[in-house]
């Protein structure tokens, strides 16, 4: 009988310590959200390299919150401790807590995602992601058509419109800046800016930024078709001129110097982006260039995705403020796409119909997804249309533009 009683108490104890008994309802909602993200990553293949780690990080933190918790520091009264350990020598640092002298016992070990998250918290992962992006990116289309910079800049207007709108809705200026940067559709930049300006909003902003990057093929086409005519979408563009190796080598050096002098707060992101590109184009460090493109990029992407997902706990994420942030982020992204297309139409008129306005939507920095969307929508109207390389110019200009916009917001608001 005692055995049965103990057995039953053990079963009850296991249940009491299980997630079924301890998890709040918000966590179960976020678990369902993580399933949706996994579906989008696996079935629909929407940015799976980023979306899948984010979804798994979200799933793990809502199933087992301790995986993202830090180690706990214990404060023990010195006098009380010496009564029980008279021969012990207390060598730990001593502090006063409520008038009682205590010593701080070293932190206990925290959860796995707590330590991975430090790379996000201290702004380490985003610049390393930019290093990999630079090593993978061909700036040739942008160099061949410098007017693409205009479209890349135009797509950043959504950032500043949303920044103003968020302030009018009651967000603090630093929070509004972090929300607005979602409009650039650049996850690493959004994380970098938010970690500096409003680290408390990192979870919803990072998830929103990467989610909208993944949903580019769904969000952008309706806006592009709404703002353009059938004739404009069918415009064929002439082939870009060849770009010399010297131009490709000088470009990252010149951009780094000019942007860093004008906006020192953008130097970290721009510097790492252009360093990666210089490794690619110089042709003398192929081994580390390939490492930046592959092994380093893959490792940092895994760590970044899991860390970002781990911030999406049910209690933090399911709040009116977070829902407002996600809605404003969507608005920012839609405005960025719209202004890119609008400026594309202006360039179309100014050049006598030589520019297809669809390439303006690629001015957001979701590389190369946004450029592929421009290509797809253009081919729907004209199967012989080939806009991909033309759209890559505004697309990579958007990467530079979002980093510059980040530098502007940081310099103003930090």
C-alpha positions in Angstrom: 0.0 0.0 0.0 2.9 2.4 0.8 4.4 1.5 -2.5 1.3 2.4 -4.4 1.0 5.6 -2.5 4.6 6.6 -3.2 4.1 5.6 -6.8 1.0 7.7 -7.2 2.7 10.7 -5.5 5.6 10.3 -7.9 3.2 10.3 -10.9 1.5 13.4 -9.5 4.9 15.0 -8.9 6.0 14.4 -12.5 2.7 15.9 -13.8 3.1 18.9 -11.5 6.5 19.6 -12.9 5.5 19.0 -16.5 4.6 21.6 -19.1 1.0 20.5 -19.1 0.6 21.8 -15.5 3.0 24.8 -15.6 2.7 26.4 -19.1 0.3 29.4 -19.5 -2.1 29.4 -22.4 -0.1 32.0 -24.2 2.7 29.5 -24.7 0.4 27.1 -26.4 -0.7 29.8 -28.9 3.0 30.5 -29.7 3.6 26.8 -30.2 0.8 26.8 -32.8 2.4 29.9 -34.4 5.8 28.0 -34.5 4.0 25.2 -36.3 2.7 27.6 -38.9 6.2 29.0 -39.5 7.6 25.5 -39.8 4.9 24.8 -42.4 5.8 28.0 -44.4 9.5 27.1 -44.2 9.2 23.4 -45.2 6.2 23.3 -47.4 6.2 26.7 -49.0 10.0 27.2 -48.8 9.7 30.8 -47.7 13.2 31.8 -46.6 13.6 28.3 -44.9 17.3 28.9 -43.9 16.1 31.6 -41.5 12.5 30.8 -40.8 13.0 27.2 -39.8 15.6 28.0 -37.0 13.3 30.9 -35.8 10.3 28.5 -35.7 12.3 25.9 -33.7 13.7 28.5 -31.3 10.1 29.7 -30.7 8.9 26.2 -30.2 11.6 25.3 -27.7 11.3 28.4 -25.6 7.5 28.0 -25.3 7.8 24.3 -24.4 10.7 24.8 -22.0 11.2 28.4 -21.0 14.3 27.6 -18.9 16.2 27.0 -22.1 16.4 30.8 -22.6 16.9 31.8 -19.0 20.2 33.0 -17.6 22.1 31.6 -14.6 20.9 32.8 -11.3 23.3 34.6 -8.9 22.8 33.6 -5.2 23.4 36.2 -2.5 24.2 34.6 0.9 24.5 36.5 4.2 28.2 36.3 5.3 27.5 36.1 9.1 24.9 33.3 8.6 27.2 31.4 6.3 30.2 31.6 8.7 28.1 30.2 11.6 27.6 27.0 9.6 31.1 27.1 8.1 33.4 28.6 10.7 36.6 27.4 9.1 35.7 28.5 5.6 37.3 31.6 4.0 34.8 33.6 2.0 36.7 34.9 -1.0 33.7 36.0 -3.1 32.9 39.6 -3.7 30.8 41.1 -0.9 27.8 43.4 -1.4 25.3 45.1 0.9 21.7 44.0 0.4 19.0 45.6 2.6 21.8 46.5 5.1 23.1 42.9 5.3 26.6 42.0 4.1 26.3 39.2 1.6 28.6 37.5 -0.9 27.6 36.7 -4.4 27.9 33.1 -5.3 28.9 32.6 -9.0 26.0 32.2 -11.5 24.5 28.8 -12.0 24.6 27.5 -15.6 21.9 29.1 -17.8 20.0 27.6 -20.7 21.5 27.0 -24.1 19.6 29.7 -25.9 20.5 32.2 -23.2 24.1 32.0 -24.2 23.4 31.9 -28.0 21.3 35.0 -27.5 24.3 37.0 -26.3 25.5 37.3 -29.9 22.2 39.1 -30.6 22.2 41.2 -27.5 25.7 42.5 -28.0 25.3 43.0 -31.8 27.7 40.3 -32.9 25.6 38.2 -35.3 24.2 40.9 -37.6 27.6 42.3 -38.8 28.8 38.7 -39.4 25.7 38.0 -41.4 26.6 41.1 -43.4 30.1 39.8 -44.0 28.6 36.6 -45.5 26.1 38.6 -47.6 28.9 40.7 -49.0 30.9 37.7 -49.9 27.9 36.2 -51.8 26.8 39.4 -53.5 27.7 40.6 -57.0 27.5 44.4 -57.0 28.0 44.4 -60.8 24.4 45.2 -61.7 24.5 48.2 -59.3 27.8 49.5 -60.7 26.6 49.0 -64.3 23.4 51.0 -63.5 24.1 53.6 -60.7 20.6 54.9 -61.1 19.6 51.8 -59.1 20.8 53.6 -56.0 17.8 55.9 -56.4 15.4 53.0 -56.3 17.2 51.4 -53.3 17.0 54.8 -51.5 13.3 55.2 -52.4 12.4 51.9 -50.8 13.8 53.1 -47.5 11.2 55.9 -47.3 8.8 53.5 -45.7 11.2 53.3 -42.7 10.9 57.0 -42.0 7.2 57.2 -42.7 6.6 54.4 -40.2 9.0 56.0 -37.7 6.9 59.2 -37.7 3.7 57.2 -37.6 4.9 55.1 -34.6 5.7 58.3 -32.6 2.2 59.7 -33.4 0.8 56.4 -32.1 2.5 56.8 -28.7 5.8 54.9 -29.1 8.9 56.4 -27.7 11.3 57.8 -30.4 13.9 55.0 -29.9 11.1 52.4 -30.1 9.7 54.0 -33.2 13.1 53.9 -34.9 13.5 50.2 -34.2 9.9 49.5 -35.5 10.5 51.6 -38.7 13.6 49.7 -39.7 11.4 46.6 -40.4 10.4 48.4 -43.6 13.9 47.7 -45.0 13.0 43.9 -45.0 16.5 43.3 -43.7 16.5 41.0 -40.6 20.1 41.5 -39.5 19.8 45.3 -39.8 16.5 45.3 -37.8 18.2 43.2 -35.1 21.3 45.4 -35.0 19.3 48.6 -34.7 16.8 47.2 -32.1 19.6 45.8 -29.9 21.0 49.4 -29.7 17.8 51.5 -29.5 15.1 49.3 -27.9 16.4 45.9 -26.8 13.1 45.2 -25.0 11.4 45.0 -28.4 13.9 42.7 -30.0 11.6 39.6 -30.0 8.6 41.0 -31.9 10.7 43.2 -34.2 13.1 40.4 -35.2 10.3 37.9 -35.8 8.3 40.5 -37.8 11.3 41.4 -39.9 12.2 37.9 -40.8 8.6 36.9 -41.3 8.0 39.7 -43.8 11.3 38.8 -45.6 9.9 35.2 -45.9 6.5 36.5 -47.2 7.9 38.8 -49.9 6.4 36.6 -52.7 3.0 37.1 -51.1 3.1 40.7 -49.9 4.8 42.4 -52.8 3.0 41.3 -56.0 -0.4 42.8 -55.2 1.2 46.2 -54.5 3.3 46.0 -57.7 0.3 45.2 -59.8 -1.8 47.9 -58.1 0.7 50.6 -58.9 1.6 49.6 -62.5 -0.1 49.1 -65.7 0.0 46.0 -67.9 2.1 47.9 -70.4 4.6 49.0 -67.8 5.0 45.5 -66.4 5.7 44.2 -69.9 8.6 46.6 -70.6 11.8 44.9 -71.7 15.1 46.5 -70.5 18.4 46.5 -72.5 21.3 44.3 -71.3 23.6 45.9 -68.7 27.1 46.9 -69.7 30.0 44.7 -68.6 31.7 45.7 -65.3 35.5 45.5 -65.0 37.3 43.8 -62.2 38.9 47.1 -61.1 35.5 48.7 -60.7 34.3 45.8 -58.6 37.4 46.1 -56.4 37.2 49.8 -56.0 33.5 49.9 -55.2 33.5 48.3 -51.7 36.5 50.4 -50.7 34.9 53.7 -51.9 31.5 52.9 -50.3 33.2 52.0 -47.0 35.2 55.2 -46.8 32.3 57.5 -47.9 29.6 56.0 -45.7 31.8 55.6 -42.7 32.9 59.2 -42.8 29.4 60.5 -43.3 27.7 58.1 -40.9 30.1 56.5 -38.4 27.2 54.6 -36.8 26.7 52.7 -40.1 30.4 51.8 -40.3 30.0 48.4 -38.6 27.4 47.0 -41.0 28.7 48.7 -44.2 32.3 47.8 -43.3 31.6 44.1 -42.8 29.3 44.0 -45.9 32.0 45.6 -48.1 34.8 43.6 -46.5 33.0 40.4 -47.5 32.5 41.8 -51.1 36.2 42.8 -51.3 37.2 39.3 -50.4 35.0 38.0 -53.2 36.1 40.4 -55.9 39.8 40.6 -55.1 40.2 36.9 -56.0 43.2 36.5 -53.7 41.5 35.1 -50.6 39.2 32.5 -52.1 39.4 30.2 -49.2 38.2 32.6 -46.5 35.7 34.1 -49.0 34.1 30.7 -49.4 34.2 30.2 -45.6 32.3 33.5 -45.1 29.8 32.5 -47.8 29.2 29.0 -46.5 30.4 27.7 -43.1 30.5 31.0 -41.2 27.2 32.2 -42.8 25.5 28.9 -42.0 26.6 28.7 -38.4 25.7 32.3 -37.7 22.3 31.9 -39.4 21.5 28.9 -37.1 22.6 30.7 -34.0 20.7 33.9 -35.0 17.5 32.1 -36.0 17.4 30.1 -32.7 18.2 33.2 -30.7 15.5 35.3 -32.4 12.9 32.6 -32.0 13.8 32.2 -28.3 12.6 35.8 -27.6 9.1 35.0 -28.8 7.6 33.8 -25.6 3.8 33.8 -25.2 3.6 36.3 -22.4 5.8 38.9 -24.2 4.5 38.3 -27.8 0.8 38.1 -27.2 0.2 41.7 -26.1 -1.5 44.7 -27.7 1.9 46.5 -28.0 3.5 43.6 -29.9 0.5 43.3 -32.2 0.8 47.0 -32.9 4.5 46.5 -33.7 3.8 43.7 -36.1 1.1 45.8 -37.9 3.4 48.8 -38.2 6.2 46.6 -39.5 3.9 45.3 -42.2 2.9 48.9 -43.0 6.6 49.9 -43.2 7.4 47.0 -45.6 4.4 47.8 -47.8 5.4 51.5 -48.0 8.9 50.6 -48.9 7.7 48.4 -51.7 5.2 51.1 -52.9 7.7 53.9 -52.9 10.2 51.7 -54.8 7.6 51.1 -57.5 6.5 54.7 -57.6 10.1 55.9 -58.1 10.4 53.1 -60.8 7.5 54.7 -62.6 9.1 58.1 -62.4 12.3 56.7 -63.9 10.2 54.9 -66.5 8.7 58.3 -67.6 12.0 60.1 -67.4 13.8 57.6 -69.6 11.0 57.4 -72.2 9.9 53.9 -71.1 13.3 52.2 -70.9 12.9 51.3 -67.2 10.4 48.6 -66.0 8.9 50.1 -62.8 8.7 46.5 -61.3 12.4 46.6 -60.5 11.7 49.4 -58.0 10.0 46.9 -55.7 13.4 45.1 -55.3 14.7 48.2 -53.6 13.9 46.5 -50.2 16.9 44.5 -49.1 15.5 41.0 -49.1 18.2 39.6 -51.4 17.6 38.0 -53.8 14.0 37.2 -53.0 12.7 40.6 -54.0 14.6 40.6 -57.3 13.1 37.2 -58.1 9.6 38.5 -57.4 10.2 41.4 -59.9 11.3 38.8 -62.4 8.3 36.6 -61.8 5.7 39.4 -62.1 7.4 40.8 -65.2 7.3 37.4 -66.9 3.7 37.0 -66.2 3.0 39.9 -68.5 5.8 39.2 -71.0 7.2 35.6 -71.0 10.3 36.8 -72.8 11.0 39.5 -70.2 14.2 39.0 -68.1 14.4 41.5 -65.3 16.4 39.6 -62.7 19.8 41.2 -63.2 18.2 44.6 -63.6 16.3 44.1 -60.3 19.5 43.0 -58.6 20.8 46.5 -58.9 18.1 48.1 -56.7 18.1 45.0 -54.5 21.8 45.3 -53.5 21.3 49.0 -53.3 18.6 48.3 -50.8 21.1 46.4 -48.6 23.4 49.5 -48.6 20.4 51.8 -48.1 19.0 49.9 -45.1 22.4 50.0 -43.4 22.6 53.7 -44.1 19.1 54.2 -42.7 20.2 52.3 -39.7 23.1 54.6 -39.2 20.9 57.6 -39.5 18.4 56.3 -36.9 21.1 55.2 -34.5 23.0 58.6 -34.7 19.8 60.5 -34.0 18.2 58.3 -31.4 20.8 56.5 -29.3 
